[in-house]
Amino acid sequence: MSEQRPPVPPFTRDSAVEKVRRAEDGWNSRDPRTVSLAYSADSRWRNRAEFVTGREEIVEFLTRKWNRELDYRLIKELWAFDDHRIAVRFAYEWHDDTGTWYRSYGNENWEFDAEGLMTARHASINDLPIREADRLYHWPQGRRPDGHPGLSDLGL
C-alpha cells in the first residue's frame, strides 16, 4: 500500500497554496521525523550546498538544522506551479547560540509524485543578520496563526 500526502497532483492554484501552507506548518513544528513523512523514501534535496537523499538523511539534516537555528519561525508563499511542481519563496527568523538573530530568505523548487510526496527539493538560501528589534515573527512556537501576515503583506 502506498502512502498518500494530499493534496496530490495535478495541482490547481488552490491545492498548490494548500500544499505550501501544509509544508510551512510542518517545518514550523520543528519535528524532523514528522516533517520527513512529507517526502518520498528516496527524496533528493539540495539545501544550500548540502545534498541529502532519503528520509533518514532528511531527519539527520533537520535535527542538525533546528539544533543550530533556535526559535525558528517560517513563512512560505507560493510563487508558481504546474501539474506536479511547485515553486515557493520563503523567509524564516532564528537565532544562534550566541543570541545573534537572522532572517533567512530563499526559494525552493519542489517536485511531487502521484501520491503527493515530494521527490525533489532544491533550496537556495541567504542569511541576513538582523537586530532582535527588527524581528517580524512573534507568534508562539509552532504553526503560524491564520491571521498573521504573509511575506507579501510584510513587504518581504
Secondary structure, DSSP 8 states (H G I E B T S, - for coil): -----SS-SS--HHHHHHHHHHHHHHHHHT-HHHHHTTEEEEEEEEETTEEEESHHHHHHHHHHHHHHSEEEEEEEEEEEE-SSEEEEEEEEEEE-TT--EEEEEEEEEEEE-TTS-EEEEEEEEEEEEE-GGG----S-SSS--TTS--HHHHT-
